[in-house]
Amino acid sequence: MTTITKTLLRFSSLFVLCLASLSLSAQAQNLSQKQETVLLAATEWPPYTSKHLPDQGVAAEVVIAAFKQSGLEVELQIYPWARGQAMVRSGHLHGLGIAWFTEQRNREMLYSDPFLKTEIVLIKNRHDFQDYSRVENRQVKHFAVLRGYGYMDLVPKEQVRISTLADLEQSLQMLAAGRVDLTLEEKLNAHYRLAKLPFDTQQKIEFVEPALQVKDLFITISRQHPRHKAIIQAFNQGLKQLIASGEYREILRHYTPEPGGVD
């Protein structure tokens, strides 16, 4: 065998080893990505998400269990809502653990299949006898709304005054004091928070029936995340398995009143 032939064989062997090394490196990197913990933003929104509830609330339980079905770890981090959304946009977190659908969010984030149903209701002062189930009676009224929430399409576009507040407790207290006419919120969350306020405040608050809207609850993953489609697909598949096994309904039964399911 000539020296040239030996040299070519040596280089050929080195080339094959380099390709094998690169292939193993890529496989290891892909495996690491698959095992990446999914980081989702949530907010204090009991009974759906809260650091003060067992298992962080019903929405957190469903989300974690659905991802577990697909073999993925997930961590829900509780922040003020506006800050949580900003952390997703900046890339510090991967997505939202609870979200209603909005067109703006849909441009930035990929949505999952719905995993819970929520009811958005108007809330008024008990001594206000106006029939707010009629749309025309909501005109020329003062609304308290929460910063960053996805229900502004339910607030009249014209002839209303709007105060944007940081939390629902402040809205309910202003409502009880007669400083605003109406606020709106998810029904179970409003009941939970109202129960924590002074009794005299509770006595001044009334929910308007029927609900303004039934809104699905989703998770989202930022479209900037390189695996956003795969993560959403894993959640959707895990949710289907969770429902089929009966575990989904068991989670919901732990809560009173029982949240609206999608099964």
ZADO-1210 file (C-alpha; in nm, 4 decimals, padded with zeros to 6 digits):
<atoms>
<atom x="00.0000" y="00.0000" z="00.0000" code="MET" pos="1"/>
<atom x="00.1443" y="00.3359" z="-00.0982" code="THR" pos="2"/>
<atom x="00.2073" y="00.6204" z="00.1406" code="THR" pos="3"/>
<atom x="-00.0545" y="00.8283" z="-00.0418" code="ILE" pos="4"/>
<atom x="-00.3148" y="00.5535" z="-00.0063" code="THR" pos="5"/>
<atom x="-00.2410" y="00.5177" z="00.3656" code="LYS" pos="6"/>
<atom x="-00.2734" y="00.8925" z="00.4133" code="THR" pos="7"/>
<atom x="-00.6086" y="00.8970" z="00.2314" code="LEU" pos="8"/>
<atom x="-00.7380" y="00.6095" z="00.4441" code="LEU" pos="9"/>
<atom x="-00.6256" y="00.7891" z="00.7606" code="ARG" pos="10"/>
<atom x="-00.8068" y="01.1095" z="00.6589" code="PHE" pos="11"/>
<atom x="-01.1124" y="00.9061" z="00.5571" code="SER" pos="12"/>
<atom x="-01.1234" y="00.7417" z="00.9002" code="SER" pos="13"/>
<atom x="-01.0884" y="01.0757" z="01.0745" code="LEU" pos="14"/>
<atom x="-01.3697" y="01.2177" z="00.8607" code="PHE" pos="15"/>
<atom x="-01.6004" y="00.9305" z="00.9551" code="VAL" pos="16"/>
<atom x="-01.5170" y="00.9752" z="01.3234" code="LEU" pos="17"/>
<atom x="-01.5895" y="01.3471" z="01.3001" code="CYS" pos="18"/>
<atom x="-01.9277" y="01.2791" z="01.1377" code="LEU" pos="19"/>
<atom x="-02.0134" y="01.0250" z="01.4084" code="ALA" pos="20"/>
<atom x="-01.9098" y="01.2715" z="01.6779" code="SER" pos="21"/>
<atom x="-02.1260" y="01.5451" z="01.5248" code="LEU" pos="22"/>
<atom x="-02.4201" y="01.3043" z="01.4951" code="SER" pos="23"/>
<atom x="-02.3918" y="01.2011" z="01.8605" code="LEU" pos="24"/>
<atom x="-02.3619" y="01.5666" z="01.9633" code="SER" pos="25"/>
<atom x="-02.6755" y="01.6559" z="01.7678" code="ALA" pos="26"/>
<atom x="-02.8654" y="01.3638" z="01.9192" code="GLN" pos="27"/>
<atom x="-02.7587" y="01.4669" z="02.2698" code="ALA" pos="28"/>
<atom x="-02.8610" y="01.8247" z="02.2046" code="GLN" pos="29"/>
<atom x="-03.1984" y="01.7120" z="02.0669" code="ASN" pos="30"/>
<atom x="-03.2550" y="01.4882" z="02.3700" code="LEU" pos="31"/>
<atom x="-03.1664" y="01.7789" z="02.6012" code="SER" pos="32"/>
<atom x="-03.4168" y="01.9991" z="02.4222" code="GLN" pos="33"/>
<atom x="-03.6870" y="01.7337" z="02.4553" code="LYS" pos="34"/>
<atom x="-03.6257" y="01.7133" z="02.8289" code="GLN" pos="35"/>
<atom x="-03.6304" y="02.0926" z="02.8726" code="GLU" pos="36"/>
<atom x="-03.8646" y="02.2096" z="03.1483" code="THR" pos="37"/>
<atom x="-04.1455" y="02.4190" z="02.9993" code="VAL" pos="38"/>
<atom x="-04.1670" y="02.7499" z="03.1882" code="LEU" pos="39"/>
<atom x="-04.5116" y="02.9090" z="03.1902" code="LEU" pos="40"/>
<atom x="-04.6353" y="03.2352" z="03.3380" code="ALA" pos="41"/>
<atom x="-04.9508" y="03.2453" z="03.5480" code="ALA" pos="42"/>
<atom x="-05.1013" y="03.4951" z="03.7890" code="THR" pos="43"/>
<atom x="-05.2936" y="03.4971" z="04.1171" code="GLU" pos="44"/>
<atom x="-05.6258" y="03.3884" z="03.9695" code="TRP" pos="45"/>
<atom x="-05.7869" y="03.1426" z="04.2114" code="PRO" pos="46"/>
<atom x="-05.9283" y="02.8839" z="04.1850" code="PRO" pos="47"/>
<atom x="-05.7461" y="02.8467" z="03.8510" code="TYR" pos="48"/>
<atom x="-05.3903" y="02.9411" z="03.9487" code="THR" pos="49"/>
<atom x="-05.2516" y="03.0522" z="04.2843" code="SER" pos="50"/>
<atom x="-04.9427" y="02.9847" z="04.4929" code="LYS" pos="51"/>
<atom x="-05.1728" y="02.9722" z="04.7959" code="HIS" pos="52"/>
<atom x="-05.3778" y="02.6740" z="04.6711" code="LEU" pos="53"/>
<atom x="-05.2852" y="02.3033" z="04.6798" code="PRO" pos="54"/>
<atom x="-05.1219" y="02.2050" z="04.3495" code="ASP" pos="55"/>
<atom x="-05.1389" y="02.5747" z="04.2459" code="GLN" pos="56"/>
<atom x="-05.5092" y="02.5537" z="04.1496" code="GLY" pos="57"/>
<atom x="-05.7244" y="02.3615" z="03.9033" code="VAL" pos="58"/>
<atom x="-05.5744" y="02.5057" z="03.5821" code="ALA" pos="59"/>
<atom x="-05.2217" y="02.4339" z="03.7047" code="ALA" pos="60"/>
<atom x="-05.3208" y="02.0781" z="03.7954" code="GLU" pos="61"/>
<atom x="-05.4643" y="02.0114" z="03.4499" code="VAL" pos="62"/>
<atom x="-05.1687" y="02.1680" z="03.2668" code="VAL" pos="63"/>
<atom x="-04.9057" y="01.9805" z="03.4680" code="ILE" pos="64"/>
<atom x="-05.0941" y="01.6497" z="03.4383" code="ALA" pos="65"/>
<atom x="-05.1414" y="01.6898" z="03.0612" code="ALA" pos="66"/>
<atom x="-04.7708" y="01.7564" z="03.0038" code="PHE" pos="67"/>
<atom x="-04.6840" y="01.4635" z="03.2301" code="LYS" pos="68"/>
<atom x="-04.8852" y="01.2359" z="02.9995" code="GLN" pos="69"/>
<atom x="-04.6467" y="01.3409" z="02.7195" code="SER" pos="70"/>
<atom x="-04.3347" y="01.3038" z="02.9329" code="GLY" pos="71"/>
<atom x="-04.2596" y="01.6754" z="02.9684" code="LEU" pos="72"/>
<atom x="-04.1855" y="01.8663" z="03.2872" code="GLU" pos="73"/>
<atom x="-04.3585" y="02.2020" z="03.3323" code="VAL" pos="74"/>
<atom x="-04.3219" y="02.4807" z="03.5876" code="GLU" pos="75"/>
<atom x="-04.5845" y="02.7508" z="03.6423" code="LEU" pos="76"/>
<atom x="-04.4443" y="03.0750" z="03.7810" code="GLN" pos="77"/>
<atom x="-04.6859" y="03.3195" z="03.9447" code="ILE" pos="78"/>
<atom x="-04.6424" y="03.6891" z="03.8617" code="TYR" pos="79"/>
<atom x="-04.8613" y="03.9975" z="03.8216" code="PRO" pos="80"/>
<atom x="-05.0321" y="03.9409" z="03.4873" code="TRP" pos="81"/>
<atom x="-04.8707" y="04.2250" z="03.2923" code="ALA" pos="82"/>
<atom x="-04.5238" y="04.1233" z="03.4145" code="ARG" pos="83"/>
<atom x="-04.5799" y="03.7576" z="03.3274" code="GLY" pos="84"/>
<atom x="-04.6748" y="03.8455" z="02.9708" code="GLN" pos="85"/>
<atom x="-04.3716" y="04.0734" z="02.9406" code="ALA" pos="86"/>
<atom x="-04.1440" y="03.7886" z="03.0555" code="MET" pos="87"/>
<atom x="-04.2808" y="03.5674" z="02.7794" code="VAL" pos="88"/>
<atom x="-04.2244" y="03.8373" z="02.5181" code="ARG" pos="89"/>
<atom x="-03.8661" y="03.8879" z="02.6409" code="SER" pos="90"/>
<atom x="-03.7935" y="03.5144" z="02.6262" code="GLY" pos="91"/>
<atom x="-03.7439" y="03.4629" z="03.0000" code="HIS" pos="92"/>
<atom x="-04.0462" y="03.2311" z="03.0031" code="LEU" pos="93"/>
<atom x="-04.1762" y="03.0071" z="02.7264" code="HIS" pos="94"/>
<atom x="-04.5470" y="03.0859" z="02.7384" code="GLY" pos="95"/>
<atom x="-04.8638" y="03.1411" z="02.9395" code="LEU" pos="96"/>
<atom x="-05.0177" y="02.8701" z="03.1571" code="GLY" pos="97"/>
<atom x="-05.3613" y="03.0343" z="03.1391" code="ILE" pos="98"/>
<atom x="-05.4861" y="03.2568" z="02.8602" code="ALA" pos="99"/>
<atom x="-05.8029" y="03.3631" z="02.6847" code="TRP" pos="100"/>
<atom x="-05.7798" y="03.4030" z="02.3097" code="PHE" pos="101"/>
<atom x="-05.6947" y="03.7459" z="02.1696" code="THR" pos="102"/>
<atom x="-05.5793" y="03.8313" z="01.8188" code="GLU" pos="103"/>
<atom x="-05.2783" y="04.0206" z="01.9526" code="GLN" pos="104"/>
<atom x="-05.1583" y="03.7227" z="02.1577" code="ARG" pos="105"/>
<atom x="-05.2207" y="03.4906" z="01.8651" code="ASN" pos="106"/>
<atom x="-04.9738" y="03.6894" z="01.6574" code="ARG" pos="107"/>
<atom x="-04.7062" y="03.6423" z="01.9249" code="GLU" pos="108"/>
<atom x="-04.7916" y="03.3008" z="02.0680" code="MET" pos="109"/>
<atom x="-04.9220" y="02.9649" z="01.9495" code="LEU" pos="110"/>
<atom x="-05.2395" y="02.8498" z="02.1273" code="TYR" pos="111"/>
<atom x="-05.3179" y="02.5008" z="02.2540" code="SER" pos="112"/>
<atom x="-05.6505" y="02.3232" z="02.2423" code="ASP" pos="113"/>
<atom x="-05.8853" y="02.4602" z="02.5140" code="PRO" pos="114"/>
<atom x="-05.8580" y="02.2835" z="02.8501" code="PHE" pos="115"/>
<atom x="-06.1193" y="02.4623" z="03.0659" code="LEU" pos="116"/>
<atom x="-06.4260" y="02.6823" z="03.0166" code="LYS" pos="117"/>
<atom x="-06.4760" y="03.0092" z="03.2049" code="THR" pos="118"/>
<atom x="-06.7707" y="03.2488" z="03.2394" code="GLU" pos="119"/>
<atom x="-06.7244" y="03.6245" z="03.2136" code="ILE" pos="120"/>
<atom x="-06.9898" y="03.8128" z="03.4124" code="VAL" pos="121"/>
<atom x="-07.0789" y="04.1742" z="03.4803" code="LEU" pos="122"/>
<atom x="-07.0676" y="04.2765" z="03.8474" code="ILE" pos="123"/>
<atom x="-07.2612" y="04.5706" z="03.9910" code="LYS" pos="124"/>
<atom x="-07.3562" y="04.7403" z="04.3179" code="ASN" pos="125"/>
<atom x="-07.6549" y="04.5609" z="04.4741" code="ARG" pos="126"/>
<atom x="-07.8362" y="04.8933" z="04.5202" code="HIS" pos="127"/>
<atom x="-07.8119" y="04.9746" z="04.1481" code="ASP" pos="128"/>
<atom x="-08.1402" y="04.8456" z="04.0042" code="PHE" pos="129"/>
<atom x="-08.0523" y="04.9027" z="03.6389" code="GLN" pos="130"/>
<atom x="-08.1061" y="04.5955" z="03.4173" code="ASP" pos="131"/>
<atom x="-07.7553" y="04.5481" z="03.2820" code="TYR" pos="132"/>
<atom x="-07.8487" y="04.2329" z="03.0920" code="SER" pos="133"/>
<atom x="-07.9711" y="04.4848" z="02.8304" code="ARG" pos="134"/>
<atom x="-07.6758" y="04.6165" z="02.6282" code="VAL" pos="135"/>
<atom x="-07.8171" y="04.9685" z="02.5937" code="GLU" pos="136"/>
<atom x="-07.8195" y="05.0106" z="02.9727" code="ASN" pos="137"/>
<atom x="-07.4408" y="04.9725" z="02.9856" code="ARG" pos="138"/>
<atom x="-07.3855" y="05.2958" z="02.7929" code="GLN" pos="139"/>
<atom x="-07.2687" y="05.6121" z="02.9732" code="VAL" pos="140"/>
<atom x="-07.1394" y="05.3995" z="03.2631" code="LYS" pos="141"/>
<atom x="-06.8095" y="05.3931" z="03.4521" code="HIS" pos="142"/>
<atom x="-06.6298" y="05.0573" z="03.4139" code="PHE" pos="143"/>
<atom x="-06.3398" y="04.9288" z="03.6229" code="ALA" pos="144"/>
<atom x="-06.1209" y="04.6908" z="03.4194" code="VAL" pos="145"/>
<atom x="-05.7959" y="04.5094" z="03.4907" code="LEU" pos="146"/>
<atom x="-05.4721" y="04.5876" z="03.3107" code="ARG" pos="147"/>
<atom x="-05.3748" y="04.3347" z="03.0422" code="GLY" pos="148"/>
<atom x="-05.6904" y="04.1203" z="03.0568" code="TYR" pos="149"/>
<atom x="-05.8412" y="03.9715" z="02.7398" code="GLY" pos="150"/>
<atom x="-06.2021" y="04.0828" z="02.7825" code="TYR" pos="151"/>
<atom x="-06.1969" y="04.4393" z="02.6525" code="MET" pos="152"/>
<atom x="-06.4072" y="04.3313" z="02.3538" code="ASP" pos="153"/>
<atom x="-06.6963" y="04.2906" z="02.6015" code="LEU" pos="154"/>
<atom x="-06.6799" y="04.6520" z="02.7208" code="VAL" pos="155"/>
<atom x="-06.8896" y="04.9006" z="02.5153" code="PRO" pos="156"/>
<atom x="-06.6681" y="05.0853" z="02.2689" code="LYS" pos="157"/>
<atom x="-06.8336" y="05.4262" z="02.3073" code="GLU" pos="158"/>
<atom x="-06.9971" y="05.6459" z="02.5685" code="GLN" pos="159"/>
<atom x="-06.8349" y="05.4776" z="02.8646" code="VAL" pos="160"/>
<atom x="-06.5713" y="05.5838" z="03.1149" code="ARG" pos="161"/>
<atom x="-06.2977" y="05.3308" z="03.1958" code="ILE" pos="162"/>
<atom x="-06.0659" y="05.3092" z="03.4969" code="SER" pos="163"/>
<atom x="-05.7815" y="05.0581" z="03.4556" code="THR" pos="164"/>
<atom x="-05.6833" y="04.8982" z="03.7875" code="LEU" pos="165"/>
<atom x="-05.4214" y="04.6523" z="03.9098" code="ALA" pos="166"/>
<atom x="-05.6428" y="04.3931" z="04.0801" code="ASP" pos="167"/>
<atom x="-06.0012" y="04.2766" z="04.1174" code="LEU" pos="168"/>
<atom x="-06.0181" y="04.3490" z="04.4913" code="GLU" pos="169"/>
<atom x="-05.9699" y="04.7192" z="04.4180" code="GLN" pos="170"/>
<atom x="-06.2423" y="04.7036" z="04.1515" code="SER" pos="171"/>
<atom x="-06.4887" y="04.5373" z="04.3913" code="LEU" pos="172"/>
<atom x="-06.4149" y="04.7866" z="04.6688" code="GLN" pos="173"/>
<atom x="-06.4694" y="05.0808" z="04.4312" code="MET" pos="174"/>
<atom x="-06.7917" y="04.9176" z="04.3142" code="LEU" pos="175"/>
<atom x="-06.9162" y="04.8740" z="04.6727" code="ALA" pos="176"/>
<atom x="-06.8306" y="05.2390" z="04.7460" code="ALA" pos="177"/>
<atom x="-07.0205" y="05.3608" z="04.4394" code="GLY" pos="178"/>
<atom x="-06.7081" y="05.5003" z="04.2718" code="ARG" pos="179"/>
<atom x="-06.7617" y="05.2897" z="03.9572" code="VAL" pos="180"/>
<atom x="-07.0794" y="05.1435" z="03.8068" code="ASP" pos="181"/>
<atom x="-06.9631" y="04.8106" z="03.6707" code="LEU" pos="182"/>
<atom x="-06.6740" y="04.5724" z="03.6528" code="THR" pos="183"/>
<atom x="-06.6401" y="04.2344" z="03.4849" code="LEU" pos="184"/>
<atom x="-06.4502" y="03.9210" z="03.5708" code="GLU" pos="185"/>
<atom x="-06.4448" y="03.5448" z="03.5449" code="GLU" pos="186"/>
<atom x="-06.7247" y="03.4200" z="03.7684" code="LYS" pos="187"/>
<atom x="-06.5433" y="03.1660" z="03.9890" code="LEU" pos="188"/>
<atom x="-06.2454" y="03.3946" z="04.0393" code="ASN" pos="189"/>
<atom x="-06.4743" y="03.6841" z="04.1362" code="ALA" pos="190"/>
<atom x="-06.6619" y="03.4671" z="04.3888" code="HIS" pos="191"/>
<atom x="-06.3326" y="03.3499" z="04.5407" code="TYR" pos="192"/>
<atom x="-06.1913" y="03.6996" z="04.5767" code="ARG" pos="193"/>
<atom x="-06.5155" y="03.8538" z="04.6995" code="LEU" pos="194"/>
<atom x="-06.5276" y="03.5970" z="04.9810" code="ALA" pos="195"/>
<atom x="-06.1949" y="03.7351" z="05.1102" code="LYS" pos="196"/>
<atom x="-06.3254" y="04.0931" z="05.1416" code="LEU" pos="197"/>
<atom x="-06.5079" y="04.2401" z="05.4457" code="PRO" pos="198"/>
<atom x="-06.8658" y="04.1181" z="05.4914" code="PHE" pos="199"/>
<atom x="-07.0187" y="04.4638" z="05.4401" code="ASP" pos="200"/>
<atom x="-06.8396" y="04.4860" z="05.1024" code="THR" pos="201"/>
<atom x="-06.9716" y="04.1426" z="05.0051" code="GLN" pos="202"/>
<atom x="-07.3276" y="04.2529" z="05.0855" code="GLN" pos="203"/>
<atom x="-07.3050" y="04.5421" z="04.8383" code="LYS" pos="204"/>
<atom x="-07.1977" y="04.3315" z="04.5397" code="ILE" pos="205"/>
<atom x="-07.4198" y="04.1482" z="04.2915" code="GLU" pos="206"/>
<atom x="-07.3503" y="03.9384" z="03.9807" code="PHE" pos="207"/>
<atom x="-07.5459" y="04.0115" z="03.6635" code="VAL" pos="208"/>
<atom x="-07.7008" y="03.7084" z="03.4934" code="GLU" pos="209"/>
<atom x="-07.6696" y="03.5625" z="03.2370" code="PRO" pos="210"/>
<atom x="-07.2946" y="03.5527" z="03.1735" code="ALA" pos="211"/>
<atom x="-07.1642" y="03.7926" z="02.9095" code="LEU" pos="212"/>
<atom x="-06.9593" y="03.5188" z="02.7483" code="GLN" pos="213"/>
<atom x="-06.8244" y="03.1689" z="02.7984" code="VAL" pos="214"/>
<atom x="-06.4549" y="03.1814" z="02.7146" code="LYS" pos="215"/>
<atom x="-06.2195" y="02.8876" z="02.6645" code="ASP" pos="216"/>
<atom x="-05.8940" y="02.8744" z="02.8581" code="LEU" pos="217"/>
<atom x="-05.5724" y="02.7801" z="02.6772" code="PHE" pos="218"/>
<atom x="-05.1987" y="02.7629" z="02.7276" code="ILE" pos="219"/>
<atom x="-04.9707" y="02.9451" z="02.4845" code="THR" pos="220"/>
<atom x="-04.6086" y="02.9102" z="02.3759" code="ILE" pos="221"/>
<atom x="-04.4156" y="03.2004" z="02.2271" code="SER" pos="222"/>
<atom x="-04.3706" y="03.1691" z="01.8516" code="ARG" pos="223"/>
<atom x="-04.0071" y="03.2723" z="01.9094" code="GLN" pos="224"/>
<atom x="-03.9414" y="02.9430" z="02.0890" code="HIS" pos="225"/>
<atom x="-03.7791" y="02.7015" z="01.8385" code="PRO" pos="226"/>
<atom x="-03.9983" y="02.4112" z="01.9557" code="ARG" pos="227"/>
<atom x="-04.3273" y="02.5958" z="02.0082" code="HIS" pos="228"/>
<atom x="-04.5205" y="02.3648" z="01.7743" code="LYS" pos="229"/>
<atom x="-04.3819" y="02.0474" z="01.9323" code="ALA" pos="230"/>
<atom x="-04.4590" y="02.1706" z="02.2868" code="ILE" pos="231"/>
<atom x="-04.8180" y="02.2604" z="02.1989" code="ILE" pos="232"/>
<atom x="-04.8614" y="01.9271" z="02.0203" code="GLN" pos="233"/>
<atom x="-04.7325" y="01.7451" z="02.3306" code="ALA" pos="234"/>
<atom x="-04.9790" y="01.9325" z="02.5522" code="PHE" pos="235"/>
<atom x="-05.2745" y="01.8671" z="02.3205" code="ASN" pos="236"/>
<atom x="-05.1963" y="01.4973" z="02.3022" code="GLN" pos="237"/>
<atom x="-05.1474" y="01.4753" z="02.6784" code="GLY" pos="238"/>
<atom x="-05.4799" y="01.6522" z="02.7371" code="LEU" pos="239"/>
<atom x="-05.6614" y="01.3987" z="02.5179" code="LYS" pos="240"/>
<atom x="-05.5061" y="01.1135" z="02.7162" code="GLN" pos="241"/>
<atom x="-05.5931" y="01.2832" z="03.0453" code="LEU" pos="242"/>
<atom x="-05.9589" y="01.3150" z="02.9444" code="ILE" pos="243"/>
<atom x="-05.9772" y="00.9582" z="02.8113" code="ALA" pos="244"/>
<atom x="-05.8364" y="00.8157" z="03.1361" code="SER" pos="245"/>
<atom x="-06.0930" y="00.9965" z="03.3537" code="GLY" pos="246"/>
<atom x="-05.8184" y="01.1766" z="03.5492" code="GLU" pos="247"/>
<atom x="-05.9244" y="01.5112" z="03.3995" code="TYR" pos="248"/>
<atom x="-06.2747" y="01.4924" z="03.5484" code="ARG" pos="249"/>
<atom x="-06.1338" y="01.3750" z="03.8822" code="GLU" pos="250"/>
<atom x="-05.9186" y="01.6910" z="03.9034" code="ILE" pos="251"/>
<atom x="-06.2208" y="01.9141" z="03.8401" code="LEU" pos="252"/>
<atom x="-06.4317" y="01.7357" z="04.1041" code="ARG" pos="253"/>
<atom x="-06.1870" y="01.8432" z="04.3754" code="HIS" pos="254"/>
<atom x="-06.3084" y="02.2043" z="04.3399" code="TYR" pos="255"/>
<atom x="-06.6360" y="02.3641" z="04.4567" code="THR" pos="256"/>
<atom x="-06.8071" y="02.5001" z="04.2579" code="PRO" pos="257"/>
<atom x="-06.6777" y="02.2684" z="03.9878" code="GLU" pos="258"/>
<atom x="-06.5071" y="02.4502" z="03.6979" code="PRO" pos="259"/>
<atom x="-06.6370" y="02.4082" z="03.3433" code="GLY" pos="260"/>
<atom x="-06.4718" y="02.1220" z="03.1593" code="GLY" pos="261"/>
<atom x="-06.4051" y="02.0520" z="02.7909" code="VAL" pos="262"/>
<atom x="-06.4636" y="01.6763" z="02.8053" code="ASP" pos="263"/>
</atoms>
